[in-house]
């Protein structure tokens, strides 16, 4: 059976380790590149051992060698980590899934330019369920446009999450904005904030315990509420979605792709 040779940038992180572990169980995939930052203390360690499985004979490295075989790269590192592999992927026409967030304007431009040379998928959330949620939210927004409905988004994550609101919540808000042509987003409310404008989208971030992730989009009209919710109960859902996306990207031509493409939405 022909393998898809997979690179993982950010291999030493919690998600990177799970990707190595789950990819090693997948007969379609073979982890051929494992990368992390040059100053990471686990550098040089066998990627399988790092992931809590049998050694796979692949040490974690800091540089993307031109000799290493790689059919698709998954980047779950940092904005700087993305830039460290992006040019090599573009030059070698290796598709790249970027699940890292927090890129600045210049870095986003570089990512868009790379899509002229290779397949690029950039997403804040690799969950397949979240991809379906995006599609349902867009469809609901189309049906309810100019029908007197308010939109509010509630996202819940664990207390250790460093950013608020989540990138997924922002993307959900932007999906509604794109359909409705609205501009206003309110990040929570306090004091005498006045009457809510009909075209304003409220986003509320909740941080509790070890909540992996939950997003609810409320479409509320006079006398009724439509509530669309996706709950993540284990981080492996993100890993499995990313591996599905990597399989989809392998062999694709240059361009921008999305998780919706993976599901054929």
Residue pairs with C-beta under 8 A, 6 or more apart in sequence:
1 27
1 28
3 28
3 29
3 30
4 28
4 29
4 30
4 71
4 72
4 246
4 247
4 250
5 30
5 32
5 33
5 69
5 70
5 71
5 72
6 23
6 29
6 30
6 31
6 32
6 33
6 70
6 71
6 72
6 73
6 74
6 243
6 246
7 31
7 32
7 33
7 34
7 35
7 64
7 68
7 70
7 72
7 73
7 74
7 85
7 94
8 16
8 19
8 20
8 23
8 31
8 33
8 34
8 35
8 47
8 73
8 74
8 76
9 33
9 35
9 36
9 64
9 73
9 74
9 75
9 76
9 77
9 81
9 82
9 84
9 85
10 16
10 35
10 36
10 75
10 76
10 77
10 78
10 81
10 100
11 17
11 19
11 20
11 34
11 35
11 36
11 47
11 50
11 60
12 36
12 40
12 42
12 43
12 50
12 60
13 36
13 76
13 77
14 235
15 76
15 99
15 235
15 238
15 239
16 34
16 36
16 76
17 50
17 51
17 52
18 51
18 235
18 236
18 239
19 74
19 76
19 239
19 242
19 243
20 31
20 34
20 47
20 48
20 50
20 51
20 53
20 56
21 51
21 52
21 53
22 236
22 239
22 240
22 243
23 29
23 30
23 31
23 243
24 31
24 48
24 51
24 53
24 56
26 243
28 247
29 243
29 246
29 247
31 47
31 56
31 58
32 58
32 68
32 69
32 70
33 58
33 61
33 64
33 65
33 68
33 70
33 73
34 47
34 50
34 58
34 59
34 60
34 61
35 60
35 61
35 62
35 63
35 64
35 77
35 81
35 84
35 85
36 42
36 43
36 60
36 62
36 77
36 81
37 62
37 77
37 78
37 80
37 81
38 62
40 60
40 62
42 50
42 60
43 60
43 61
43 62
44 59
44 60
44 61
45 59
45 60
46 55
46 56
46 57
46 58
46 59
46 60
47 56
47 58
47 59
47 60
48 54
48 55
48 56
48 57
48 58
49 55
50 60
64 70
64 84
64 85
64 88
64 89
66 88
66 92
70 92
70 94
71 94
71 95
71 250
71 251
72 94
72 95
72 96
72 97
72 246
72 247
72 249
72 250
73 85
73 89
73 94
73 95
73 96
73 97
74 96
74 97
74 99
74 242
74 246
75 81
75 82
75 85
75 86
75 96
75 97
75 98
75 99
75 100
76 99
76 100
76 242
77 84
77 100
78 100
78 102
79 100
79 102
79 103
79 104
79 107
81 100
82 98
82 100
82 103
82 107
82 111
83 107
83 110
85 96
86 96
86 110
86 111
86 114
87 114
88 94
89 95
89 96
89 114
89 118
90 113
90 114
90 117
90 118
91 117
92 118
93 117
93 118
93 254
94 118
95 118
95 119
95 120
95 121
95 249
95 250
95 251
95 252
96 114
96 118
96 119
96 120
96 121
96 249
97 121
97 123
97 126
97 242
97 245
97 246
97 249
98 111
98 120
98 121
98 122
98 123
99 123
99 124
99 125
99 126
99 238
99 242
101 124
101 163
101 167
102 163
103 111
111 120
111 122
112 120
112 256
114 120
115 254
115 255
115 256
116 254
117 254
118 254
119 249
119 252
119 253
119 254
119 255
119 257
120 255
120 256
120 257
121 245
121 249
121 256
121 257
121 258
121 259
121 261
122 256
123 245
123 258
123 259
124 166
124 167
124 168
124 170
124 171
125 131
125 167
125 168
125 171
125 213
125 238
125 259
126 238
126 239
126 241
126 242
126 245
126 259
127 213
127 230
127 232
127 237
127 238
127 241
128 237
128 240
128 241
128 244
128 259
128 262
128 263
129 230
129 232
129 237
130 168
130 215
130 230
130 232
130 259
131 241
131 258
131 259
131 260
131 262
131 263
131 265
132 230
132 263
132 265
133 172
133 215
133 217
133 228
133 230
134 171
134 172
134 175
134 259
134 260
135 260
135 265
136 228
137 172
137 175
137 176
137 217
137 228
138 175
138 176
138 178
138 179
140 217
140 219
140 226
140 228
141 151
141 175
141 176
141 179
141 180
141 219
142 179
144 219
144 221
144 226
145 179
145 180
147 221
148 198
148 221
148 222
149 219
149 220
149 221
149 226
150 196
150 198
150 218
150 219
150 220
150 221
151 173
151 176
151 201
151 202
151 217
151 218
151 219
151 220
152 201
152 202
152 203
152 204
152 217
152 218
152 220
153 165
153 169
153 172
153 173
153 201
153 202
153 203
153 204
153 215
153 216
153 217
153 218
154 204
154 206
154 215
154 216
154 218
155 165
155 166
155 168
155 169
155 203
155 204
155 205
155 206
155 213
155 214
155 215
155 216
156 206
156 207
156 208
156 211
156 213
156 214
156 215
157 166
157 205
157 206
157 207
157 211
157 212
157 213
157 214
158 207
158 208
158 209
158 210
158 211
158 212
159 207
159 208
159 209
159 210
161 207
164 205
164 207
165 187
165 203
165 204
165 205
166 205
166 213
166 215
168 213
168 215
169 203
169 205
169 215
170 203
172 215
172 217
173 185
173 201
173 203
176 182
176 201
176 217
177 183
177 185
177 201
180 199
182 199
182 200
182 201
183 199
184 197
184 199
184 200
184 201
185 200
185 201
185 202
185 203
186 193
186 196
186 200
186 201
186 202
186 203
187 203
187 204
187 205
188 202
188 203
188 204
188 205
189 202
196 202
212 232
212 233
212 234
212 235
213 231
213 232
214 229
214 230
214 231
214 232
215 229
215 230
216 227
216 228
216 229
217 227
217 228
217 229
218 225
218 226
218 227
219 225
219 226
219 227
219 228
220 226
232 238
241 259
241 262
244 262
245 259
245 262
248 257
248 261
248 262
249 257
